[in-house]
């Protein structure tokens, strides 16, 4: 149905930046929302940033002013520019896509996750 390929995670020092990418492929007819979630050890998965049709965006309070979400509809790709990273940003980041696919209704699809580790 839908495959999500994430990239861009890694190990950085506090204050540095990373850019995550998530490319969707498969029998996709349309994409509504695309976003990023993260889960740190011992914590629940939380919304980091999300964008929907029309360009509306939503950010977690902890990342406002530091992270920027964007999307390339032609490439079916969503990006997360992460600046001024700190240790609290350390987590596994998951891409999420709400899409309409052939033979199915609208549904949510998840990437396998990419590790972001920020050291100080």
ZIRA-V290112 format. One record per backbone hydrogen bond with DSSP energy under -0.5 kcal/mol. NH is the residue of the N-H (numbers start at 1). CO is the residue of the C=O. E is the energy in kcal/mol with one decimal. If there is no record, write none. Layout:
nh: (NH,NH)
co: (CO,CO)
e: (E,E)
This chain:
nh: (3,5,5,6,7,10,12,12,14,15,16,18,20,21,22,23,24,24,25,27,28,29,30,32,34,35,36,37,38,39,43,46,48,49,50,51,52,55,58,60,63,64,66,67,68,70,72,73,76,77,78,79,80,81,82,82,83,83,84,85,89,90,91,92,93,93,94,96,97,98,99,99,100,101,101,102,104,107,109,111,114,116,117,119,119)
co: (25,3,23,4,21,115,10,117,119,85,13,82,80,7,78,5,22,76,3,1,26,100,100,98,51,96,49,94,46,92,40,38,36,36,58,34,56,52,50,48,60,60,63,63,81,79,77,71,72,72,22,70,20,68,18,80,66,81,15,16,86,87,116,39,91,114,37,35,109,33,97,107,30,99,105,27,101,99,97,95,93,91,10,12,117)
e: (-2.6,-0.5,-2.3,-0.6,-2.2,-0.8,-0.5,-2.5,-2.6,-3.3,-2.0,-2.2,-2.6,-2.7,-1.8,-2.3,-0.5,-3.0,-2.0,-1.4,-2.2,-3.6,-1.6,-2.9,-2.5,-2.7,-3.2,-2.8,-2.3,-2.0,-2.5,-2.8,-2.7,-1.8,-2.1,-2.9,-2.1,-1.9,-2.1,-2.4,-1.8,-0.9,-2.2,-2.4,-2.2,-1.7,-3.1,-0.6,-0.8,-2.0,-2.3,-3.2,-2.1,-3.0,-3.4,-0.6,-1.8,-0.6,-0.6,-2.2,-2.2,-1.5,-1.9,-2.2,-0.6,-3.0,-3.5,-2.7,-2.4,-2.9,-0.7,-2.5,-3.0,-0.5,-0.6,-2.2,-1.8,-2.1,-2.3,-2.4,-2.3,-2.6,-2.7,-2.8,-0.5)
